[in-house]
Amino acid sequence: MKNDQSRLVRIDAGPMKNPVPGKPRRPISGDAAFRTVTAFEGNGGKAEAGVWESTAGVFQSNTTGYIEFGYIVEGAARLVDPDGTVHELTVGEAFVMPEGYTGRWEVDQFVKKIYFITRM
């Protein structure tokens, strides 16, 4: 995907059009399924933004090599830090996973987020 760098890019958090399906790379339990729509790519592939959603499951996150900002637009999830600290994420909450973050996602039913990633 190549975006016109001189134009605003809107991210539609409504029903997904042509989502890319996926599965967790590091599943822990359950059978989570992902769907992603990338709305923006820039800076030579180092920046990306879009919408991501997941069904129920528990899986490990690992942001080695990138930083991710997320904003929950539907559903809920928990992110559990490596030290056990639990972060309840519900609609309207924003968060940043710093480079190298290895927390655990726990999705009871469904979660959808708008995301922005910058690669190192």
Secondary structure, DSSP 8 states (H G I E B T S, - for coil): ----TTS------SS-SS-EEE--SSEEES---EEEEEEEEEGGGTEEEEEEEEEEEEEE---TTEEEEEEEEEEEEEEE-TTS-EEEEETT-EEEE-TT---EEEEEEEEEEEEEEEE-
